[in-house]
Amino acid sequence: MLVWSVVFWGKLMQRGYQRSIPGLYWFLMKQGMTAQKLPNPKYIPKPYEQMSYPGQRVQIDVRFVPACCLVNEAKGKRFYQYTAINEYSRWRYVEAFEEHSTYSSAVFLRHFLERFPMPVECVQTDNGTEFTKRFPLLGRRL
């Protein structure tokens, strides 16, 4: 809005207008000639799609395992917990890996598919770098 006012003020100054920019702005506000801010549209959440059979959709995510949760020979190492949850039955499969990579994700998915008793139609992830290599160098120095 202010940029528009400055441009308008500059054109008026070329034609002999002598008041300041704030003066012009307040005059336009009093006259109701400023741009009106449109209200934000109300957020309408999408309804949750209820699954109707096992294997229709499986969600997979990865979390870092905190050091306080590690005991015995696992102390001092880094682990990543891969979790797959079937949305219909809430059947869960969990496995830990020392590496956070696409290779570990592929191994986890293969192990999960071997153990899940039904065929899987859809796998949903958060598109993290461990699942996709679309943006592998984003934010890294070369």
KARA-V714048 format. One record per residue. BURIAL is 1 if it has 9 or more other ideal C-beta (glycine too) atoms within 8 Angstrom, else 0. Layout:
# KARA-V714048
burial=<BURIAL BURIAL>
This chain:
# KARA-V714048
burial=<0 0 0 0 1 1 0 1 1 0 0 1 1 0 0 0 0 0 0 0 0 0 0 1 1 0 1 1 1 0 0 0 0 0 0 0 0 0 0 0 0 0 0 0 0 0 0 0 0 0 0 0 0 1 1 1 1 1 1 1 0 1 0 1 1 0 0 0 0 1 0 0 0 0 0 0 0 0 1 1 1 1 1 1 1 1 1 1 0 0 0 0 1 0 1 1 1 0 0 0 0 1 0 1 1 0 1 1 1 0 1 1 0 0 0 1 0 0 0 1 0 0 1 0 1 0 0 0 0 1 1 0 0 0 0 0 0 0 0 0 0 0>
